[in-house]
Amino acid sequence: RAQAVGLSVWRGVGQCSLGATPVEGTTMVVDGAAVLDPSAILFAVSAALLGFLAGLWVRRRTGSLDSSTPPRESSVARGYRRRDDMCACGVLLPKTCTEQERARHLASNRHRANILKLTTSCKVIVTEEVSEYRAAATYLLKPDDCVLEVGSHVGGTTKVLAGLCRKLIGIDQQADLVAQARLKLPDVQFEVLDAFDTPKVLALARSLAPSKFHKVFIDISGSRDITTVVRLMDMYDNALKPDVMVVKSQALKRLLLRSQLWVDHPGCGDGGASRGRGGR
């Protein structure tokens, strides 16, 4: 359309130079003769140039360039990967990866380190509301589990946990809350303890030997900032190595809800062709 506008204006001006009927607004009279208005010439040239550039841009966008322009490679030809090409250690392998290259990767230090982290790290369950938190306990706990409850408060959730596992220890840094919890649940062990006091937490873990804390429930206020929550999770993962951690955190849940692995993103399949066009 832009090309057509430019050409029509140019043709209108050209009529004057060929002696045809002048187009209104494109000529002026000098010494009784009609000559081209310089401003009209400038406008016509600009319009034609813009029309040409717009047409070229559209053709490039639609892929309608002449046959001399090489076609865009497909994502498969360029070796873009999807989840099917992801190693068990989490590394994305190119589609062109040979059996020898795959074998070298499986024997690499990177593969071994990733597998070790994945197999020794605990699973994390994130909740937001108290109802979710307690529902997770009902579903996940087994009769032989030893459980650590971080942030036991006055024992509301502790009461749910106590009926589902073999051993339960609740910790809270506020002595008055721990005193109330002990009155409500005299058969449960409660300790006044800072959740970040690693030596004392490890001492509690050693008291269970030869067993360990299989599950850790963390509720240090659902509105606590995500930095503190993640730092605490990392500490318990490294120190206690439980099988599962259940965390009550609004911020962490919101973060996970808007997160996505790149291997699951549509852009991973089209080779990032949607970049710059608002692709999500």
N, C-alpha and C positions, 0 to 999 in steps of 0.2 A: 504493500500500500504506500509506504514511504517512497519507494522507487517511482511509483506511478505519479505521485504528487510532484516530485522533482522534475520528471520528464515533461509533465503537462505545462509547468511553469516555463521550463526551458523552451518548449515548442512555441508558447505564446510570445516569448521575446524574439524567437527566431523569425516569426512572421514579419516583424518590422524590418529586419535586415533583408528579407526577400521581397519586400515591396507589397506584402499582403496587408489586409486591413489591420491597423495597429490595435493591439489589445489595450484597453483603457488602463491607465496607470503605469504603462511600461515605456511611454515615449514622452518627449517634450519637443517643443518647436523652437528651432534656432534659425534665424534669418529665413523664416518661411518654410523651412524643411523639417520634417519629422526625423528626429534622431533618438537613439536609445538613451534612456535615463540610466546613468551609472548605478544608481541605487537598485534599479530593477535588475540590472545585470548581476550585481553582487548577490542579490537575493536568490536569483535563479541558479547561479552557480552553487551557492551554499545549499539550496534545497536539493539539487541534483546529487551533490556529494553526500549529503546526509541520507538521501534515499538509497544510494548505492551501498553505503556502509551498513545501513539497516538491513538491506536485503542480504548482504554477505553474512551478517551476524545470524539472521534467521536460517539461512541455508546451512551454516555450520551447526546450529543447534539441532536442526532436524535431520542432519546427516545427509543432505541432498546435494553435496558437492559433487563435482565431476568424478568420473571413474578413476582419475589419476590420484585422488585422495585415498590413502589406505583406510580400510574400515577399522573401527575401534575393536580392539581385541576383547574377546569374551573373558569373563572372570575366571572361567575354567582354564582358558589358554594361558592367562597370566599367573596361574597358580595360586589364586586366592583360596583361603581355607575356610572350612566350616567346622562345627563340633566333631564331625566324623573324622577329621584329621588331627584331633587333639590327643596327644599321648596321655596315658593314665597319670603322668606326673604334672599335667597342666600345660605343657609346651605345645604350641601349634606347629605341626610339621607341614611343609609344602607338599602339594599334590605330586610334585615331581620327585619326591624323596624316594631313593632306591632302597632295596632291602639292606644293602651294605651300609648306607647312611643311617637307616633306622637302627640297625644293630649297633653302630658306633654311638648313636644317641643313648640307647638303652644302657650302654656300658659307661657312659660319661658320669662325671662327678655331679653335674647339674641334675641329671635324672635321679641319681641315688639320693641326693640331698632333698629334692622335692618330694620324692616318695616317702622318705623318712619323716618329713614334716607333716605330710598328709595322713600318714598312718599312726603317728604318735599324738597328734593334736586332737583335742576333743571336738565333738559336734556342739554347735551352739543353737539354742532355741530362743528366739526373741519374742517377748510379749509386751503388751502395753497396759492392759487393765488387770486388776486383781483376779477377775473371773478367768481370764486367759491363763494367767500365771498358775492358778490352782487347777485348772483343767489340764494343763500340761503335766502337772505333778501326778494327777490321777491316771493319766495315760502312760507316762514314761517310767514311773517307779516300779521296781520289782521287790518282792518280799525279802530278798537277800541283800538289797542295796544298803550301803552306808552313805549317809547324806549330810552335807554341810549346808546350813541355811545362813546366808550372809545378810544381815539386816532382819533379824527375827522379830524386832519390835515387841509387842506385848503377847505374841504367840498366836495370832489369828491364822496365819498360813501354817504355822508350826503344827497346829492341831490336825490339819489335813495331812501333812507330810508324815506325822508320827504314826498314823494308822496304815501307812503304805510301805514302810521300809523296816529293815532290821535294826539299824542304828541311826540316830539323828542327833546332831549337835547344832545348836543355834547360837549365833554370836551377834552382839550389838554393842556399840560403843557407849550407849547411855545406860548407866547402872540402874536408874529407876525403872526403865522399861524392862530390863532383864529381871528385876525383882518381881514385877507384876507377872511376867511370863512364867517364872518359877512357881508362883502361887497357883496359877491356872493349870500348869502342866508339870507337876512335881516329878513325873517319871522321865522327863526329857532333860538332857544336859544342856544348860545355857551358860555362856561365858561372856563376861564383859571384855570386849576385845575390839581394837581398831582393825577394820577390815584390811588395811594396808600393812599391818604388823606381820611381815612374812615369817620371822622366827617363831612367833607364838602360833601362827596358823600351821606351820610345819610341825610344831610340837603336838598339836591336836591330831595331825595326820599320823604321827608316829605312835600315838596312843592306840591307834586302831590296828597296828601291825599284828599279823602279817597281811591284814586287809588294807584297804585304802578307801578314800572318798570316791565312790562311783559316780555320784551326781552332786553338783553344786548349784544351789539356787541363790540368785543374787537379786536383792531388792533394796537398793540404797536410796530409795525415793525415785519413782518413775520419771520425775521431771529433772533429775540430776543431769548436768552437762555431759555430753557424749565423750569428751576427752577423759573425764574421770572414770566413766563406766568402762571404756575400752582399756584404759590403763589397769584397772582392777581385773578385768577379764584376762588380760595378758599375764598378769602376775599369777593368778590361780591356774591358768593353763600350764605355765612353766613349772610352778612349784608343786602342784598337786596332781597334774595330769589325769583329770577325771575323764570318764567316758562321755559325759554330757554336762553342759552348762546351760541352765535356764536363766535368762536375764530379763528383768522387767525394766524397760526403758522406752519412753516415748520417742526420744531423739534417735535412738538406734533403729527403732522400727521404721520411722519415717525415712531414714537414710536408705534402709534396705528396700523399701517399697519403690523408691525412685532410682534404684541402682539396677544395672544390667551388665552381664558379661559381654565383652566385645564379640566373642564367638557366637553369642545368641542374637547379636544385633543384625538387622537386615543389611547394613552397610558392609558387614564382613563377607556377605555373599555376592554383592555387586561390585566388590573391589574398591569400595569407597567412592563409586561414581556419583553418589548423591551428595558428596561433600560440597559445601558452598551453596546448596540449594535448600537448606533447612531440613535435610534428611534426619530422621530420628529413628 
